[in-house]
């Protein structure tokens, strides 16, 4: 497999999609709710996913595509080459802010992440990695992450997991919030993963993410030594939703052991 | 008073300070803790405040300066013209992320905000307003805010206020988190105020802010119709720390009435 060629192709496709998204702001954005009132989708998410699929099907007819908006393939196994795509990660930010969203893409072979991309479109920040070849922020190689003790750590965690909820015990999470240096929440799993990989935050967690939310970022984060698992400490499920935590090495252990209790 | 002249002067000074901050990343940043371990200050915060003070004292010798790092005047009254300055709002982001911080400046006369500026330095995003003359994001006039119901609102609130704490009852805040569309936390009061003013989030609250954190943003937010008060619904205290909430008009009432219970 010529991964270098696929890498160049994917980068060019993502930049072209980014341009289409920026242009889309000249037109009306149609918003719909999906599963629940806050699970939003727009005509732009759908259009961008279809743009990717049309191109990939034409140029890589034996690859499969697993995309958030469902125009790709029915995926029941991780065999072969799968493009895991979120055309707009952070749709709520896309709608409310017209910024702080990203194109997220991971290219996996037989379940192993080979190529990862996160493109923060409005900031023109491009994060990418190839397995074994290091991770990059724009043209700059990202250094290996050093460990950070909890009391100096900034953690990406949404306030909804500190409030009582049906997925995780919130009292230990509240204790974690009190014990760390600070918390942030940006509303895009891909951007928060990119922030962990580039050392801007030290950990990120969420209780319900889909494969396309994390597939690209996991390749990038792992290249700089971050640990990415579900909240049982296992490899995240890549065929359906799962919990997720990514952090610097020792911090990952500490958070998982001392603060995370799934319901 | 020639406020137009002062406005042009302040804009130019802020842009020059922004350039100095960007250049500072070529050098080592020295970090110290202030009141507590997470209240950080760097040589850059101090240097930038001194840069402002030197210029303002020379060019406006009868104005006073109230700055986060304490190189300005001792301020016991709001009489006269006071420049309320945070040279780097979001110091923790400045240190950990080298982005997502802002220069925040409000120019007040006898306690009334006349000019307000927030400069998100690394994104080169400049928000400014003159009382009665409208608010601007870069060169674009910001439209008046329309009201948003709580269930569609995105609220800037840090997870630390959802965890048990000594300032506010956290259970009603947890209910607010569950009732709104989503929450965000960016780690800079000035940037979150700018986000409210530009309609990217619908409300922002914090339990302990200083005058220079909010002085510039309040002028900007009020020009687009946002309501900014302390959590008792009064004008925020501008001589010392206070609680703070800024939101779209009806939402401000609803949050204050139904979800905020100070200890």
Interface residues (C-beta under 8 A of the other chain):
Chain A: X37 X38 X92 X96 X97 X98 X99 X123 X151 X154 X157 X158 X159 X160 X162 X163 X164 X165 X170 X173 X174 X175 X177 X178 X181 X182 X183 X184 X185 X186 X187 X195 X199 X200 X201
Chain B: X37 X38 X92 X96 X97 X98 X99 X123 X151 X154 X157 X158 X159 X160 X162 X163 X164 X165 X170 X173 X174 X175 X177 X178 X181 X182 X183 X184 X185 X186 X187 X195 X199 X200 X201
